[in-house]
Amino acid sequence: MSQGNESSRDYVLGVDVGGTNIHIGKANRDCVPLKVKRYATDARNQEALIAGIMGSMERYLAEAGPPAPRAVGMGLVGHVSVAEGVWENAINISVTRPVPLCATIRAKFGLPAYIDNDVNMAALAEMTFGAGKSHADFAYINIGTGISAGLVSNGKIVTGASNYAGELGHMVCDGEEHVCKCGRKGCLEPLASGGGMIEMAKKAVQSARDSSLARYVQDGSLHAGTIFREAEKGDPIAGSIAEKAMSALENAVVNLVNLMNPSLVVFGGGAIEKDFILNRLTDFVYQNALPVAAKGLQGIRISALDPSLVGLIGASRAAWDGLGMT
């Protein structure tokens, strides 16, 4: 691959790998994603997944032409070993064996690569460019296909011993026997994530064909926002699913606020789109969190960053940080 004029290589490549799509874009030192393209994620098995990621990057760089980027930053679902550059595993996508992703990228493209969990990347973006700029202690909760949290304490992302902190979706919040993909019962994720709500709706309409959700299930257009909207209109199936999701999410956020004592909670991922949801959640948290934790909490809000770009922004920032150029 042609490296081009070194002085003109003033951009990095941001890559955000999701369960459905891979987003790739250039980013300058301001970490603004440019020429973003979307590729379908091939998650049939691990081999197809990795080949698809590499192939998408190859297509993007071929179309972009020289000069080559300085580095690659990549956000990934699941467990990532940042220091080793290894994608260890993921529950919601086909990664069951460790993948030396940074070494693979360097071997194929001759570029340094910096990887991390996608929600940590989003929290990095929020910390640098969003509401987190003015808060040293905050939680970024991503609600999409799954649920996870990027935790920032004293201006630094909390990683834990194995870079696995923030798995909020696997906090038990329900007394009913909803089985999670992790194997436990009552986890937040199958109740309140977009993917979990859709699965509940699909099962429910099998015996309730008169539900307004049935037509959305049939044409494949159902998403969490639809369920909340139909619940507002009075559909009983949608109402039941929405109520279970809200109840679980309310308790999970109270637990997180009590545990972490953040000054801000930011929601990303696009699943929360109605003011009444945020208002209800906010009221519940302030009423039920421990008094000292509630007093320290200055707000709960939806991220102002574009949910389709926040992962790329964070991945680009991670690449510049890895190069020591921020």
N, C-alpha and C positions, 0 to 999 in steps of 0.2 A: 504494500500500500504506500502510495506516495505521501510523504510527510509534509510537503509544501514548504513555504517560507516560514521559518520558525517564528519570526516577529509577527506574523499574521495569524498565528494559531491561538488567538486570545478567546477561546471558548472551550467549554467542556460539554460532554454529552450526558444528559440526564435520562435515566431509564426507570420507569415505574411499572413493575410487573404485578399484575392483578390476576385474579382467578379467571376473568373473562377477557381482559384486554391488556396489551402492553403498550404503554405510551412512551414515546421517545422524542426528545427535543434538544436542540442546541441551547446553551445558556452562556451569556457573557458574565463578567464579574459582578454584575448586579443581580445575577441569578434569575433573570427574566427569561422564561422558556420561549424559544422562537422556532418556527417551522415544525410545530408539533405534529406528529403522525401517530396513528393508532393502528395496531396490528392485533389480530385475534390470538388469544392464548390457546395453544394446543396442549391441553392438560390430560390427554388420554393416559399417559404414563410418564415416568420421569425422563426417559430418553427423548420422547417427543417434545416435552416441555423445554428441556435445555437446548435441543436443536432448534426449536422455534424461537427462543430468545436470541440465540446467536444469529439465526437467519434473519430475524427482524433487524437486528443491529447492522448486519452486513448490507441489507437492502437500503436501510436509511443512509448509511455512510456512502454507499455507491451513488445514490441519487443526489446526495449533498455535494459530493465531489471534494477535491482538496481545497484548503488544507485540512489535515486530520485534527481532531480535537486534542487537547492536552491530556485529558483523562476522562474516565467514565465514572459517574456516580449512579448507584442503582439501589432502589428500594424493593424489598422482597417480603412476601408474606411468610410468617412462621419464624423459626429460630435461626438466627444468623450469628456466626462467630466473626466479629468485626476484625479482631487482631489476626486471625488466621485466613481471613478472606474466604470463608467456607459457608455455604448455605447448608445448614445441618439437617433440617426437616421442616415439614409443615403439616398441620392437621387438615386444612381445607383445600389442599392442592397436592398434586402427585410428587411429593419429595419425601422419600422414605429412607434414602441413603445420602450421606454427606456429599456435596458437590463443591470441589475446589474452584469456585466461580472466578475469583480474581486471577488465579493462575491460568484458567481457561481463556479468559478475555485477553490477558497479556500474550499468551501463546498465539492466539488467532489474529489479534489486531495490533499487537505491539504497544499497547497502551496500559498505563497503570489504572487500576480500578479500585473503587471504594464502595463497599456494600454495607447495608444495615437493614433492619426491619422497616417496613414501609411506614408504620405509624411513628416510629422514632424519626424517620425522615420528615414526616408531616409536622411533628412537634418541633423539629429543628427549623422548619420554614415558619411556623407560627412564632417561635421564639425570636427569630431574626427579622421577620417582615410583618407579622400580624399583631394580634392583641397581646401576645406574650412579651412584646418589646418592653412593656412597662410593668411586667410582673416577673419577679425572680422565682416565684413558686406557683406553678399552675399545672393543671391536668388537661391534656388534649385527648378527648374521647372520640374515636372514629367509629361511626356506625354505618356499616355498609353491608356487604355479604356476611361479614362477621362483626365482632366488636372487640376493640382493643384500645389501650390507652398509652399515650406517651406522657411520661411523668417528668416534670422539670422541678428541681429543688435547688435553691440557691444559685440559679442561673445555669444549672447543668442538667442534662438528661440523666435520669436514674436508669442505670442499666441492670443492676443486680449482679450477682456472682457469675451468671452465665449469659448476660445480655438477654434476659427473658422476663424482665420486670414489665408490669403493665398488662398482663393477660386478664383484663377485667371481665371479658366475656365468659370466663370459666370460674367466676365467683358464683356460688350457689345462692340464688335469690328466690326460689320457688319451692313450695312444699309438695307440689304435684310431681308426678313421675315423668317429666319430659326428659328423654335421654339425649344427651349431647354427643357430638362426634368424639369428644375426648373420653367418653365412656361413663361419665358421672351423670347423675340425675339432678334436674333443677337448675342447671347453669343459666346464666343470663342470656348467652348468645342465641340459643334456639328459640328463646321467647321474644327478644327485643331487637335482634338484628334484622336487616332487610331480608336476608336469606331465610332466617328462621320464621319470620312472619309469613313469608310466601309459602313455605312448606306447610305451615299450619292451615293456611287458607286452602291450599290444594287438597289436603285431607278432608277438611270440613265440607267443602262443596260437593264432595262425592256423595254425601247423604243429604245435601241441602241445595239442590239444583236451582231453587228459586232465589237463592242469595244473589245480590247484585254483583258479587265477586266472581260468580261463575263465568260470566262472559269474558272477564279479564284473564281468568285462568285459561280459558279455551283459546284465546287469541295470543297468549303469551306476553301480554302487556302489563301484568300485575306487578306492582312494586309497593313498598311500604307506604308511600304517600297516598296511593290509591286506597289502601286499607283504612288509613286514618280519615280520609275524605268520606268514604262510604259509611264509616262509623258515625261521623257527624250527621249524615243524612238519615241515620236510623237503622241501617242494616244490622240485624242482631249478630250474625256471624262476624262481620267486621268489627262490631262493637266489642264482642268478647275477646277477639284477638288483640285489638288495640288496648283494651283494659289490662289484659295480662302483660302486654309489653310495657305499658306505662308503669304499672305497679312494680314490676321487676326492675325497671330502669331507675325508678325513684329510690328504691331501697339500695341499689348498687351505688348510686351517686352519693347517698348519705354515708354509706360505708366508706367510700373513697375519701370523702371530705373529712370524716372523723379520723381516718387512718393517716392521711397525708397533710391535712391542714393547709390547703392551697388558698391563695388569695383570688384565684380565678379558675373557672371550669369553662373550657371551650369545646364546643361540639363541631366536628367535621364529618365529612362523608356524605352529606346531602340527604340523610334519612329523616332528619328533623327539619321540617320546612314550614311548620305552622306555629304562629305565635302562641296559640292556646296550649300547645304541647309544652313549649318552653316555659310559659307562665305557670302552668300547673306543676311542672317539675321544679321550678325555682321556689314556688310557695312551699312545696312539700319538703324540699331540702332545708330551707331556713327554719321550718317548723319542727323538723325532726333531727337535724344534726345536733351534736353536743353544743351547748351555748358558746363555748370559747371558739370552737371550729366555725360555727355559724357567724360569729362576730368578725372573724378574720377573713371570711369569704366576701369579696367585694363585688362578685357578680357571676352569673352563668349566662353565656352568650353563644351564638352561632358564629363560627369563623367567617370573617369577611374575605378570606382567600378562596379562590376558585377551587372547588373540590376536585375538579378534573386536572388541575395543575399543581396542587399543593405538594404532591409526592415528587414531581419533577423539580420543583423549587428546592425542596429539601435535599434531594439527591445531588443537584447541582452544587448546592452549598457544601455538601459533604465532600464533593470532588475537589472544590477549591480549597477547602480546609485541609484535605489530605495532601495537596500540593504545597501547603504552607503559603498560600497566596491570597489570604483574606485578612 
